[in-house]
Structure formats: C-alpha cells, structure tokens
C-alpha cells in the first residue's frame, strides 16, 4: 500500500484522537476551571444577638417583603432543638411572610446557579404547609411539607440562559401563625474560566501543526 495513503489514514485517526483528548480534558477540568462565587449564605444564628423573637423584621440579608415571620430556636419556641435559630415562615400576625434578599444578584448567560436550603414542617399541627421559593424569572418552585417532617435538605442547580438580575424569595403560604420552618440558605454561581477555552484551542492548534510537519517530512 502507498505510504502516503497509509499516512493520510493515520493522520485522520490522529486528528480524531486529538479532538477526543480535548473533549476529555474539558470534561475533566470543567469543574475546577470555574470561578465559584457565594452570593448569599445564612443560618440565621447571628440574628437578634442569637435570641428568638416573634414578628422579626431586622434581618441582616433579608427584608420581610410582606406579612410577617418569626425568628425562633435557641430555646425560644424551639421545636427542633440543636439547629440554632431558624425562621417560621408564618409569623404572628395571621399573615404568612415573604423573605426577600436585600441584594438583587447579577447573572450572566452560561452561569451555573446552585441553591440549597433546609425546610421543616410546622412541628405543631398535623397539617401541611407550603413555601414558594423563587429566584426572579430563573427559578420558581412550591414546596409542600407535612407538619411532622424534620429539617430536610433541598438543592437545585441550573444554567442561566439570559443575563438578568434577580432577588431570592421565600414566600410563606397561609395565615394561621403556623408555617414551614426555614434554615441554612446558600446561593452560589459558577462562572466558566475564559482561559479553559483558549487553552483547548491552543492545545488543538499545536497538535495539528505537529502532524502537518510530520506529513511534510514523510512526503519529502
């Protein structure tokens, strides 16, 4: 068989392997090649000097956009001891509250958003309560829990399609002074490093240049 034909076949295989190697590199390093920014992290334990109170409005990172919420725990209406302070989403005004982040967060297309929080049932009555969790137009979901359910971890992750600003909201549903309990909220975003893409392009260009040089040497 003509050595030129053999080399062309091997060259095509080499190009394919180069592409696969680059893809594998990107997959393996995508997580480490992203900048993770913590936008909000709150366990409520530092609120009100660590003391629970009814109808609390002076949160560090939140405003009570509607209704009312109770800051409980640490021995004050402490239905789930050992969790520090947490929030009863239906305060003591016969109107459930909405916690809204004081700061609107900026997101760009391609950002990966990770949201985690804990919810528990009201711990007083054998009834279910609900909270609507939303991040502007990016995310909205209703969580319904029975009264006896303990603190449960919830995690949601998604990629932003279009640039936007958004506040994080927890909206209690109801008005009987008994609601879901909220704790340990964390919101982060991951932004891909531009250097990863440039590195892959440089890697591919260098590999292909070397193969062309090898082909020229053989044909000579």
Secondary structure, DSSP 8 states (H G I E B T S, - for coil): --HHHHHHHHHHHHHHHHHHHHHHHHHHHTTTTEEEEEEEEE-STTGGGG--BSS----SSEEEEESB-EEEETTBS-SSTTS-EEEESS-SSSSB-EEEESS-EEE-TT-EEEEEEEEE--SSSS--EEEEEEETTTEEEEEEE-TT---EEEEEEEE-SS-EEE-EEEEEE-SSS---EEEEEEEEEEEE-HHHHHHHHHHHHHHHHHHHHHHHHHH-
